[in-house]
Amino acid sequence: MKNAHHVIPSADGSWNVRRSGAARASRRFDSQADAIRYATDKARKAQGELYIHRRDGVVVGRDSFGPAR
């Protein structure tokens, strides 16, 4: 899904927000909470999906911001 945003861990201990299909992260954060706030806003504006990963890569949270029906 093109409008999906992922909060993923970085090797240096920071957290990245990356859009599905992107080669690089759109932003880097020191805390997962800050990355989640940013990614939630981006996913909401794009009417897309949000996936939150933990340090081992497993998805632990998901939210959808598609158009209301």
HTML snippet that shows the backbone in 3Dmol.js (N, CA, C, O; Angstrom):
<script src="https://3Dmol.org/build/3Dmol-min.js"></script>
<div id="view" style="width:600px;height:400px;position:relative"></div>
<script>
const pdb = `
ATOM      1  N   MET A   1       0.846  -1.179   0.000  1.00  0.00           N
ATOM      2  CA  MET A   1       0.000   0.000   0.000  1.00  0.00           C
ATOM      3  C   MET A   1       0.884   1.233   0.000  1.00  0.00           C
ATOM      4  O   MET A   1       1.765   1.369   0.849  1.00  0.00           O
ATOM      5  N   LYS A   2       0.659   2.115  -0.931  1.00  0.00           N
ATOM      6  CA  LYS A   2       1.490   3.303  -1.106  1.00  0.00           C
ATOM      7  C   LYS A   2       1.360   4.295   0.044  1.00  0.00           C
ATOM      8  O   LYS A   2       2.334   4.969   0.379  1.00  0.00           O
ATOM      9  N   ASN A   3       0.209   4.402   0.643  1.00  0.00           N
ATOM     10  CA  ASN A   3      -0.015   5.379   1.711  1.00  0.00           C
ATOM     11  C   ASN A   3       0.243   4.816   3.099  1.00  0.00           C
ATOM     12  O   ASN A   3      -0.269   5.345   4.086  1.00  0.00           O
ATOM     13  N   ALA A   4       1.023   3.760   3.187  1.00  0.00           N
ATOM     14  CA  ALA A   4       1.336   3.178   4.494  1.00  0.00           C
ATOM     15  C   ALA A   4       2.627   3.786   5.031  1.00  0.00           C
ATOM     16  O   ALA A   4       3.598   3.966   4.297  1.00  0.00           O
ATOM     17  N   HIS A   5       2.619   4.095   6.312  1.00  0.00           N
ATOM     18  CA  HIS A   5       3.792   4.628   6.998  1.00  0.00           C
ATOM     19  C   HIS A   5       4.189   3.647   8.099  1.00  0.00           C
ATOM     20  O   HIS A   5       3.343   3.136   8.832  1.00  0.00           O
ATOM     21  N   HIS A   6       5.494   3.395   8.198  1.00  0.00           N
ATOM     22  CA  HIS A   6       6.016   2.433   9.161  1.00  0.00           C
ATOM     23  C   HIS A   6       6.937   3.142  10.144  1.00  0.00           C
ATOM     24  O   HIS A   6       7.773   3.954   9.746  1.00  0.00           O
ATOM     25  N   VAL A   7       6.783   2.834  11.424  1.00  0.00           N
ATOM     26  CA  VAL A   7       7.708   3.283  12.460  1.00  0.00           C
ATOM     27  C   VAL A   7       8.620   2.095  12.713  1.00  0.00           C
ATOM     28  O   VAL A   7       8.190   1.067  13.236  1.00  0.00           O
ATOM     29  N   ILE A   8       9.902   2.249  12.329  1.00  0.00           N
ATOM     30  CA  ILE A   8      10.833   1.126  12.392  1.00  0.00           C
ATOM     31  C   ILE A   8      12.100   1.510  13.161  1.00  0.00           C
ATOM     32  O   ILE A   8      12.502   2.673  13.168  1.00  0.00           O
ATOM     33  N   PRO A   9      12.723   0.522  13.808  1.00  0.00           N
ATOM     34  CA  PRO A   9      13.954   0.810  14.538  1.00  0.00           C
ATOM     35  C   PRO A   9      15.127   0.984  13.590  1.00  0.00           C
ATOM     36  O   PRO A   9      15.145   0.428  12.492  1.00  0.00           O
ATOM     37  N   SER A  10      16.091   1.755  14.024  1.00  0.00           N
ATOM     38  CA  SER A  10      17.323   1.959  13.271  1.00  0.00           C
ATOM     39  C   SER A  10      18.459   1.268  14.013  1.00  0.00           C
ATOM     40  O   SER A  10      18.372   1.043  15.220  1.00  0.00           O
ATOM     41  N   ALA A  11      19.516   0.934  13.299  1.00  0.00           N
ATOM     42  CA  ALA A  11      20.654   0.241  13.904  1.00  0.00           C
ATOM     43  C   ALA A  11      21.337   1.069  14.989  1.00  0.00           C
ATOM     44  O   ALA A  11      21.963   0.510  15.890  1.00  0.00           O
ATOM     45  N   ASP A  12      21.223   2.397  14.911  1.00  0.00           N
ATOM     46  CA  ASP A  12      21.894   3.255  15.897  1.00  0.00           C
ATOM     47  C   ASP A  12      21.046   3.505  17.146  1.00  0.00           C
ATOM     48  O   ASP A  12      21.433   4.289  18.012  1.00  0.00           O
ATOM     49  N   GLY A  13      19.892   2.841  17.238  1.00  0.00           N
ATOM     50  CA  GLY A  13      19.038   2.993  18.423  1.00  0.00           C
ATOM     51  C   GLY A  13      17.939   4.024  18.264  1.00  0.00           C
ATOM     52  O   GLY A  13      17.095   4.163  19.149  1.00  0.00           O
ATOM     53  N   SER A  14      17.931   4.741  17.169  1.00  0.00           N
ATOM     54  CA  SER A  14      16.874   5.726  16.925  1.00  0.00           C
ATOM     55  C   SER A  14      15.684   5.035  16.240  1.00  0.00           C
ATOM     56  O   SER A  14      15.697   3.825  16.018  1.00  0.00           O
ATOM     57  N   TRP A  15      14.668   5.822  15.915  1.00  0.00           N
ATOM     58  CA  TRP A  15      13.469   5.308  15.254  1.00  0.00           C
ATOM     59  C   TRP A  15      13.248   6.092  13.967  1.00  0.00           C
ATOM     60  O   TRP A  15      13.393   7.314  13.935  1.00  0.00           O
ATOM     61  N   ASN A  16      12.895   5.371  12.908  1.00  0.00           N
ATOM     62  CA  ASN A  16      12.659   5.991  11.612  1.00  0.00           C
ATOM     63  C   ASN A  16      11.201   5.858  11.209  1.00  0.00           C
ATOM     64  O   ASN A  16      10.513   4.910  11.590  1.00  0.00           O
ATOM     65  N   VAL A  17      10.751   6.824  10.436  1.00  0.00           N
ATOM     66  CA  VAL A  17       9.439   6.737   9.794  1.00  0.00           C
ATOM     67  C   VAL A  17       9.718   6.582   8.313  1.00  0.00           C
ATOM     68  O   VAL A  17      10.393   7.412   7.704  1.00  0.00           O
ATOM     69  N   ARG A  18       9.192   5.510   7.742  1.00  0.00           N
ATOM     70  CA  ARG A  18       9.416   5.228   6.331  1.00  0.00           C
ATOM     71  C   ARG A  18       8.094   4.916   5.655  1.00  0.00           C
ATOM     72  O   ARG A  18       7.283   4.154   6.181  1.00  0.00           O
ATOM     73  N   ARG A  19       7.886   5.493   4.517  1.00  0.00           N
ATOM     74  CA  ARG A  19       6.697   5.219   3.726  1.00  0.00           C
ATOM     75  C   ARG A  19       6.902   3.918   2.961  1.00  0.00           C
ATOM     76  O   ARG A  19       8.018   3.643   2.520  1.00  0.00           O
ATOM     77  N   SER A  20       5.880   3.127   2.795  1.00  0.00           N
ATOM     78  CA  SER A  20       5.994   1.860   2.070  1.00  0.00           C
ATOM     79  C   SER A  20       6.560   2.107   0.680  1.00  0.00           C
ATOM     80  O   SER A  20       6.121   3.007  -0.037  1.00  0.00           O
ATOM     81  N   GLY A  21       7.531   1.303   0.318  1.00  0.00           N
ATOM     82  CA  GLY A  21       8.148   1.407  -0.997  1.00  0.00           C
ATOM     83  C   GLY A  21       9.305   2.381  -1.070  1.00  0.00           C
ATOM     84  O   GLY A  21      10.015   2.416  -2.075  1.00  0.00           O
ATOM     85  N   ALA A  22       9.511   3.168  -0.038  1.00  0.00           N
ATOM     86  CA  ALA A  22      10.596   4.152  -0.040  1.00  0.00           C
ATOM     87  C   ALA A  22      11.923   3.474   0.287  1.00  0.00           C
ATOM     88  O   ALA A  22      11.974   2.536   1.083  1.00  0.00           O
ATOM     89  N   ALA A  23      12.977   3.954  -0.328  1.00  0.00           N
ATOM     90  CA  ALA A  23      14.308   3.407  -0.083  1.00  0.00           C
ATOM     91  C   ALA A  23      14.909   3.953   1.209  1.00  0.00           C
ATOM     92  O   ALA A  23      15.717   3.290   1.859  1.00  0.00           O
ATOM     93  N   ARG A  24      14.505   5.174   1.573  1.00  0.00           N
ATOM     94  CA  ARG A  24      15.062   5.806   2.768  1.00  0.00           C
ATOM     95  C   ARG A  24      13.945   6.274   3.681  1.00  0.00           C
ATOM     96  O   ARG A  24      12.798   6.432   3.264  1.00  0.00           O
ATOM     97  N   ALA A  25      14.304   6.488   4.926  1.00  0.00           N
ATOM     98  CA  ALA A  25      13.343   7.007   5.906  1.00  0.00           C
ATOM     99  C   ALA A  25      13.051   8.473   5.604  1.00  0.00           C
ATOM    100  O   ALA A  25      13.914   9.205   5.119  1.00  0.00           O
ATOM    101  N   SER A  26      11.827   8.885   5.898  1.00  0.00           N
ATOM    102  CA  SER A  26      11.475  10.292   5.704  1.00  0.00           C
ATOM    103  C   SER A  26      11.944  11.145   6.871  1.00  0.00           C
ATOM    104  O   SER A  26      12.217  12.335   6.711  1.00  0.00           O
ATOM    105  N   ARG A  27      12.038  10.526   8.060  1.00  0.00           N
ATOM    106  CA  ARG A  27      12.520  11.242   9.250  1.00  0.00           C
ATOM    107  C   ARG A  27      13.053  10.295  10.283  1.00  0.00           C
ATOM    108  O   ARG A  27      12.645   9.134  10.339  1.00  0.00           O
ATOM    109  N   ARG A  28      13.970  10.779  11.112  1.00  0.00           N
ATOM    110  CA  ARG A  28      14.565  10.006  12.195  1.00  0.00           C
ATOM    111  C   ARG A  28      14.243  10.675  13.515  1.00  0.00           C
ATOM    112  O   ARG A  28      14.246  11.902  13.615  1.00  0.00           O
ATOM    113  N   PHE A  29      13.962   9.859  14.541  1.00  0.00           N
ATOM    114  CA  PHE A  29      13.608  10.373  15.867  1.00  0.00           C
ATOM    115  C   PHE A  29      14.395   9.633  16.931  1.00  0.00           C
ATOM    116  O   PHE A  29      14.769   8.474  16.751  1.00  0.00           O
ATOM    117  N   ASP A  30      14.644  10.313  18.040  1.00  0.00           N
ATOM    118  CA  ASP A  30      15.332   9.683  19.166  1.00  0.00           C
ATOM    119  C   ASP A  30      14.414   8.754  19.947  1.00  0.00           C
ATOM    120  O   ASP A  30      14.878   7.779  20.539  1.00  0.00           O
ATOM    121  N   SER A  31      13.113   9.045  19.956  1.00  0.00           N
ATOM    122  CA  SER A  31      12.177   8.201  20.706  1.00  0.00           C
ATOM    123  C   SER A  31      11.106   7.625  19.783  1.00  0.00           C
ATOM    124  O   SER A  31      10.724   8.237  18.786  1.00  0.00           O
ATOM    125  N   GLN A  32      10.638   6.451  20.138  1.00  0.00           N
ATOM    126  CA  GLN A  32       9.572   5.816  19.372  1.00  0.00           C
ATOM    127  C   GLN A  32       8.283   6.630  19.469  1.00  0.00           C
ATOM    128  O   GLN A  32       7.535   6.715  18.495  1.00  0.00           O
ATOM    129  N   ALA A  33       8.019   7.220  20.617  1.00  0.00           N
ATOM    130  CA  ALA A  33       6.796   8.012  20.812  1.00  0.00           C
ATOM    131  C   ALA A  33       6.756   9.195  19.845  1.00  0.00           C
ATOM    132  O   ALA A  33       5.710   9.481  19.262  1.00  0.00           O
ATOM    133  N   ASP A  34       7.880   9.880  19.672  1.00  0.00           N
ATOM    134  CA  ASP A  34       7.931  11.006  18.734  1.00  0.00           C
ATOM    135  C   ASP A  34       7.713  10.528  17.302  1.00  0.00           C
ATOM    136  O   ASP A  34       7.020  11.181  16.522  1.00  0.00           O
ATOM    137  N   ALA A  35       8.307   9.388  16.962  1.00  0.00           N
ATOM    138  CA  ALA A  35       8.138   8.827  15.620  1.00  0.00           C
ATOM    139  C   ALA A  35       6.682   8.435  15.377  1.00  0.00           C
ATOM    140  O   ALA A  35       6.166   8.633  14.277  1.00  0.00           O
ATOM    141  N   ILE A  36       6.025   7.889  16.380  1.00  0.00           N
ATOM    142  CA  ILE A  36       4.621   7.484  16.242  1.00  0.00           C
ATOM    143  C   ILE A  36       3.737   8.712  16.036  1.00  0.00           C
ATOM    144  O   ILE A  36       2.840   8.690  15.193  1.00  0.00           O
ATOM    145  N   ARG A  37       3.977   9.780  16.791  1.00  0.00           N
ATOM    146  CA  ARG A  37       3.180  11.011  16.616  1.00  0.00           C
ATOM    147  C   ARG A  37       3.316  11.551  15.196  1.00  0.00           C
ATOM    148  O   ARG A  37       2.320  11.910  14.569  1.00  0.00           O
ATOM    149  N   TYR A  38       4.542  11.610  14.692  1.00  0.00           N
ATOM    150  CA  TYR A  38       4.791  12.112  13.343  1.00  0.00           C
ATOM    151  C   TYR A  38       4.133  11.208  12.294  1.00  0.00           C
ATOM    152  O   TYR A  38       3.452  11.697  11.392  1.00  0.00           O
ATOM    153  N   ALA A  39       4.336   9.892  12.414  1.00  0.00           N
ATOM    154  CA  ALA A  39       3.794   8.946  11.444  1.00  0.00           C
ATOM    155  C   ALA A  39       2.272   8.925  11.462  1.00  0.00           C
ATOM    156  O   ALA A  39       1.645   8.770  10.414  1.00  0.00           O
ATOM    157  N   THR A  40       1.672   9.078  12.629  1.00  0.00           N
ATOM    158  CA  THR A  40       0.211   9.125  12.738  1.00  0.00           C
ATOM    159  C   THR A  40      -0.332  10.318  11.970  1.00  0.00           C
ATOM    160  O   THR A  40      -1.315  10.199  11.240  1.00  0.00           O
ATOM    161  N   ASP A  41       0.302  11.457  12.134  1.00  0.00           N
ATOM    162  CA  ASP A  41      -0.118  12.664  11.418  1.00  0.00           C
ATOM    163  C   ASP A  41       0.013  12.468   9.904  1.00  0.00           C
ATOM    164  O   ASP A  41      -0.897  12.825   9.155  1.00  0.00           O
ATOM    165  N   LYS A  42       1.128  11.907   9.454  1.00  0.00           N
ATOM    166  CA  LYS A  42       1.338  11.674   8.020  1.00  0.00           C
ATOM    167  C   LYS A  42       0.317  10.680   7.464  1.00  0.00           C
ATOM    168  O   LYS A  42      -0.241  10.905   6.390  1.00  0.00           O
ATOM    169  N   ALA A  43       0.070   9.591   8.182  1.00  0.00           N
ATOM    170  CA  ALA A  43      -0.883   8.579   7.716  1.00  0.00           C
ATOM    171  C   ALA A  43      -2.304   9.143   7.677  1.00  0.00           C
ATOM    172  O   ALA A  43      -3.073   8.848   6.761  1.00  0.00           O
ATOM    173  N   ARG A  44      -2.641   9.950   8.672  1.00  0.00           N
ATOM    174  CA  ARG A  44      -3.966  10.562   8.714  1.00  0.00           C
ATOM    175  C   ARG A  44      -4.166  11.493   7.511  1.00  0.00           C
ATOM    176  O   ARG A  44      -5.208  11.449   6.857  1.00  0.00           O
ATOM    177  N   LYS A  45      -3.179  12.322   7.226  1.00  0.00           N
ATOM    178  CA  LYS A  45      -3.274  13.253   6.094  1.00  0.00           C
ATOM    179  C   LYS A  45      -3.336  12.522   4.758  1.00  0.00           C
ATOM    180  O   LYS A  45      -3.994  12.984   3.826  1.00  0.00           O
ATOM    181  N   ALA A  46      -2.653  11.383   4.663  1.00  0.00           N
ATOM    182  CA  ALA A  46      -2.638  10.603   3.429  1.00  0.00           C
ATOM    183  C   ALA A  46      -3.800   9.623   3.342  1.00  0.00           C
ATOM    184  O   ALA A  46      -3.952   8.922   2.341  1.00  0.00           O
ATOM    185  N   GLN A  47      -4.623   9.571   4.393  1.00  0.00           N
ATOM    186  CA  GLN A  47      -5.715   8.603   4.503  1.00  0.00           C
ATOM    187  C   GLN A  47      -5.187   7.188   4.253  1.00  0.00           C
ATOM    188  O   GLN A  47      -5.742   6.421   3.467  1.00  0.00           O
ATOM    189  N   GLY A  48      -4.104   6.877   4.946  1.00  0.00           N
ATOM    190  CA  GLY A  48      -3.436   5.593   4.751  1.00  0.00           C
ATOM    191  C   GLY A  48      -3.380   4.755   6.007  1.00  0.00           C
ATOM    192  O   GLY A  48      -4.224   4.868   6.897  1.00  0.00           O
ATOM    193  N   GLU A  49      -2.377   3.920   6.058  1.00  0.00           N
ATOM    194  CA  GLU A  49      -2.187   2.975   7.150  1.00  0.00           C
ATOM    195  C   GLU A  49      -0.952   3.348   7.966  1.00  0.00           C
ATOM    196  O   GLU A  49      -0.022   3.973   7.457  1.00  0.00           O
ATOM    197  N   LEU A  50      -0.958   2.961   9.222  1.00  0.00           N
ATOM    198  CA  LEU A  50       0.177   3.147  10.106  1.00  0.00           C
ATOM    199  C   LEU A  50       0.549   1.793  10.689  1.00  0.00           C
ATOM    200  O   LEU A  50      -0.310   1.073  11.198  1.00  0.00           O
ATOM    201  N   TYR A  51       1.841   1.445  10.613  1.00  0.00           N
ATOM    202  CA  TYR A  51       2.352   0.206  11.187  1.00  0.00           C
ATOM    203  C   TYR A  51       3.463   0.565  12.161  1.00  0.00           C
ATOM    204  O   TYR A  51       4.387   1.298  11.808  1.00  0.00           O
ATOM    205  N   ILE A  52       3.377   0.058  13.377  1.00  0.00           N
ATOM    206  CA  ILE A  52       4.372   0.316  14.404  1.00  0.00           C
ATOM    207  C   ILE A  52       5.108  -0.993  14.680  1.00  0.00           C
ATOM    208  O   ILE A  52       4.499  -2.002  15.036  1.00  0.00           O
ATOM    209  N   HIS A  53       6.425  -0.955  14.510  1.00  0.00           N
ATOM    210  CA  HIS A  53       7.274  -2.125  14.712  1.00  0.00           C
ATOM    211  C   HIS A  53       8.018  -1.984  16.036  1.00  0.00           C
ATOM    212  O   HIS A  53       8.293  -0.870  16.482  1.00  0.00           O
ATOM    213  N   ARG A  54       8.339  -3.097  16.654  1.00  0.00           N
ATOM    214  CA  ARG A  54       9.198  -3.040  17.839  1.00  0.00           C
ATOM    215  C   ARG A  54      10.639  -3.299  17.392  1.00  0.00           C
ATOM    216  O   ARG A  54      10.891  -3.498  16.204  1.00  0.00           O
ATOM    217  N   ARG A  55      11.566  -3.297  18.319  1.00  0.00           N
ATOM    218  CA  ARG A  55      12.999  -3.380  17.977  1.00  0.00           C
ATOM    219  C   ARG A  55      13.367  -4.614  17.149  1.00  0.00           C
ATOM    220  O   ARG A  55      14.301  -4.557  16.350  1.00  0.00           O
ATOM    221  N   ASP A  56      12.653  -5.724  17.325  1.00  0.00           N
ATOM    222  CA  ASP A  56      12.980  -6.930  16.554  1.00  0.00           C
ATOM    223  C   ASP A  56      12.259  -6.977  15.204  1.00  0.00           C
ATOM    224  O   ASP A  56      12.368  -7.967  14.480  1.00  0.00           O
ATOM    225  N   GLY A  57      11.529  -5.920  14.864  1.00  0.00           N
ATOM    226  CA  GLY A  57      10.864  -5.825  13.568  1.00  0.00           C
ATOM    227  C   GLY A  57       9.432  -6.296  13.522  1.00  0.00           C
ATOM    228  O   GLY A  57       8.748  -6.077  12.523  1.00  0.00           O
ATOM    229  N   VAL A  58       8.954  -6.939  14.576  1.00  0.00           N
ATOM    230  CA  VAL A  58       7.585  -7.444  14.611  1.00  0.00           C
ATOM    231  C   VAL A  58       6.605  -6.273  14.721  1.00  0.00           C
ATOM    232  O   VAL A  58       6.814  -5.352  15.511  1.00  0.00           O
ATOM    233  N   VAL A  59       5.537  -6.316  13.923  1.00  0.00           N
ATOM    234  CA  VAL A  59       4.515  -5.276  13.980  1.00  0.00           C
ATOM    235  C   VAL A  59       3.698  -5.466  15.255  1.00  0.00           C
ATOM    236  O   VAL A  59       3.125  -6.532  15.481  1.00  0.00           O
ATOM    237  N   VAL A  60       3.651  -4.419  16.088  1.00  0.00           N
ATOM    238  CA  VAL A  60       2.914  -4.501  17.348  1.00  0.00           C
ATOM    239  C   VAL A  60       1.704  -3.573  17.381  1.00  0.00           C
ATOM    240  O   VAL A  60       0.903  -3.613  18.315  1.00  0.00           O
ATOM    241  N   GLY A  61       1.581  -2.744  16.360  1.00  0.00           N
ATOM    242  CA  GLY A  61       0.436  -1.846  16.305  1.00  0.00           C
ATOM    243  C   GLY A  61       0.119  -1.477  14.872  1.00  0.00           C
ATOM    244  O   GLY A  61       1.002  -1.399  14.018  1.00  0.00           O
ATOM    245  N   ARG A  62      -1.163  -1.252  14.628  1.00  0.00           N
ATOM    246  CA  ARG A  62      -1.602  -0.906  13.281  1.00  0.00           C
ATOM    247  C   ARG A  62      -2.834  -0.027  13.401  1.00  0.00           C
ATOM    248  O   ARG A  62      -3.679  -0.240  14.270  1.00  0.00           O
ATOM    249  N   ASP A  63      -2.930   0.964  12.521  1.00  0.00           N
ATOM    250  CA  ASP A  63      -4.110   1.795  12.502  1.00  0.00           C
ATOM    251  C   ASP A  63      -4.400   2.186  11.065  1.00  0.00           C
ATOM    252  O   ASP A  63      -3.493   2.262  10.237  1.00  0.00           O
ATOM    253  N   SER A  64      -5.665   2.433  10.776  1.00  0.00           N
ATOM    254  CA  SER A  64      -6.088   2.797   9.435  1.00  0.00           C
ATOM    255  C   SER A  64      -6.800   4.137   9.469  1.00  0.00           C
ATOM    256  O   SER A  64      -7.652   4.375  10.326  1.00  0.00           O
ATOM    257  N   PHE A  65      -6.453   5.001   8.546  1.00  0.00           N
ATOM    258  CA  PHE A  65      -7.042   6.332   8.483  1.00  0.00           C
ATOM    259  C   PHE A  65      -7.704   6.591   7.147  1.00  0.00           C
ATOM    260  O   PHE A  65      -7.647   7.705   6.624  1.00  0.00           O
ATOM    261  N   GLY A  66      -8.332   5.571   6.593  1.00  0.00           N
ATOM    262  CA  GLY A  66      -8.996   5.695   5.301  1.00  0.00           C
ATOM    263  C   GLY A  66     -10.201   6.606   5.388  1.00  0.00           C
ATOM    264  O   GLY A  66     -10.613   7.005   6.477  1.00  0.00           O
ATOM    265  N   PRO A  67     -10.768   6.934   4.230  1.00  0.00           N
ATOM    266  CA  PRO A  67     -11.950   7.811   4.216  1.00  0.00           C
ATOM    267  C   PRO A  67     -13.132   7.183   4.943  1.00  0.00           C
ATOM    268  O   PRO A  67     -13.318   5.967   4.904  1.00  0.00           O
ATOM    269  N   ALA A  68     -13.921   8.005   5.599  1.00  0.00           N
ATOM    270  CA  ALA A  68     -15.097   7.523   6.327  1.00  0.00           C
ATOM    271  C   ALA A  68     -16.135   6.992   5.331  1.00  0.00           C
ATOM    272  O   ALA A  68     -16.283   7.498   4.218  1.00  0.00           O
ATOM    273  N   ARG A  69     -16.828   5.981   5.768  1.00  0.00           N
ATOM    274  CA  ARG A  69     -17.860   5.404   4.890  1.00  0.00           C
ATOM    275  C   ARG A  69     -19.225   5.814   5.343  1.00  0.00           C
ATOM    276  O   ARG A  69     -20.220   5.428   4.730  1.00  0.00           O
TER     277      ARG A  69
END
`;
const viewer = $3Dmol.createViewer("view");
viewer.addModel(pdb, "pdb");
viewer.setStyle({}, {cartoon: {color: "spectrum"}});
viewer.zoomTo();
viewer.render();
</script>
